[in-house]
């Protein structure tokens, strides 16, 4: 049952986003590419919105700002909640990755507060920075206010929220990564970490990446062509997974990889339209000494070679088999971040329990996440329980797009969701003697 006292009103949700979305105009941030020059962003306006959310004068809350950008325009805000009767021998839980920016936009109209309607979720709030990551800024702030007013029974450790400059995946030294690099946030001083940036539940720890696959399809446009690269890739990866399950059962390597990208790019070619399509895949697996990596590599490579040979005889592909290019790197061994069975179960219980208790329905899965986030890496390498989870809904996702939005009814429960994650983490740590 959701505690109605912890739920914020529709009016308060609107009030927040009417301040937050305009603050994103100066907080737009992007790394430099061949097409786009670097835009460093300025989170000062967003930081003011964050400060306005925090409980004023409450003795349980301590606020500290860290700003080490050359222009002094990239603030980080560290907020610590210390409960009555705190046991200082218990390390705090950290909520991080709560970034106060959005990626660079081309049309400032995307930075206006707008309301929409979704047939499934009802009212939506549209604007850049709503899903990524304003909704989680609001949720963590509401969690802090709720902890002050209605303490969690038995929670006798501190909870820290790090509101950071820069994107959560950035490796600059201005945001969360900089806080870790400089020692302002020392992972060894925390018991666990929550990266509050994803509406899907995820966890991370160390593993390996065993293969990378690229699929390119380049030929005349025809019926079904728009999905062909993705279809080819899915068929191939499915074949690899079947072979791994058959030849390396039970305690062998299990693929928990991610489809990285599937891009459609149209171009004109001598008056005829062609559609080069590229899909790329990365296979992340648990390793097991029982199965030498060379044996696993050989099996994967044999599946890829058979698949190439069978393309011309496959009725689905035979009309354009010559237009399909498959690149395969079978011997890629890199650090990934996958969780062992014990931690995986703990993560599922925490995240799934928080969804269930909050009444946020329809989240499809709890997944493993890659190790690309610099902040995650520092915690995972110490073997700390590390989750990535937040508020939102994948059915509404439009990351970095003009229709980026959140559902009002889900946003109203964000603080309760984060509170349940903190409560579940605390109990899991106690069960582990931490």
URFENSUL-V140518 format. One line per field, one symbol per residue. ss: DSSP state (A for helix, B for strand, O for the rest). A space follows every 50 residues. Layout:
ss: ???
This chain:
ss: OOOAAAOOOAAAAAAAAAAAAAAAAAABBBOOOOOOOOBOOOOAAAAAAA AAAOOOOOOOBBBBBBOOOOOOOOOBBBBBBOOOOOOOOOOBBBBBBBBO OBBOOOOAAAAOOBBBBBOOOBBBBBOOOAAAAAAAAAAAAAAAAAAAAO OOOOOOOOBBBBBBOOOOOOOOOOOAAAAAAAOOOOAAABBBBBBOOOOO BBBOOOBBBBBBBBBBBOOBOOOOAAAAAAAAAAAAAAAAAAAAAAAOOO OOOOBOOBBBBBBBBBBBBOOBBBBBBBBBBBBBBOOOOOOOAAAAAAAA AAAAAAAAAAAAAOOOOAAAAAABBBBBBOOOOBBBOOOOAAAAAAAAAA AAAAAAAAOOOOOOOBBBOOOOOAAAAAAAOOOOBBBBOOOOOAAAOOOO OOOOBBBAAAAOOAAAAAAAAAAAAAAAAAAOOO
